[in-house]
């Protein structure tokens, strides 16, 4: 995790002390640290996990799992009547840098969830965690029943600029050959979303209109408009919480037994 000392090291520049601190702070662990919570009533606590939804939350750069809880995200779910189990994952930058994120999520989160027979799994990601949520949805396919993104980090600027210059992801033509640039490959997958929506988990998106990252509108172009919310604000917790409230008013974290908005049956039955 990234406590205050670790966050401070990110502001110290390229000094030897900063480098040493950051290396220690970004060390990965096996298994990855997780924080569990639930939003249910006393009656819900008696319900077997085979009848519950699991929500996996991935934090942004420099944030800790506890920040989701401290900023009211779990409480908000309860207020909106979402009785779910929550696992917040300490997926800090080190897991992305070392390319261990998907392995740790598979072995430490998804496999235990399947062993406990959760019928439905949703992933929530803020900023860098949004990238992790999309990579997970692409990697784990039908094991993911829904994705909620708040101001997601969507890749490196050079590739994003090329996509924007082409007129957006709908007009952009990805290279014929597989690229070593993860941004290109992510957007290749995202570009196909409109034509494959019936086979994929629904994606919901919220972001601030004053954010400097303009790639969010490109993702919004690929999603049904009723799954996108914008909030006046920047890249900060107040914006995300306001967007979260709007997203909770939508059919997010729905009962896996119900059909999706696009008419497809939830993939939960295939878990």
Buried (B, 14 or more C-beta within 10 A) or exposed (E): BBEEEBBBBBEEEEEEEBEEBBEEBBEBEEEBBBBEBBBBEEEBEEBEBEBBBBBBBBBBBBBBBEBBBEBBBBEBBBEBEBBBBBBBBBBBBBBBEEEBBBBBBBEBBBEBBEEEEBBBBBBBBBBBBBBBBBBBBBBBEBBBBBBBBBBBBBBEEEBBEBBBEEEBBEEBEBEEEEBEBBBBBBBBBBBBBEEEBEEBBBBBBBBBEEBEBEBBBBBBBBBBEEBBBBBEBBBEBEBBBBBBBBBBEBBBBBEBEEEBBEEBEBBBEEB
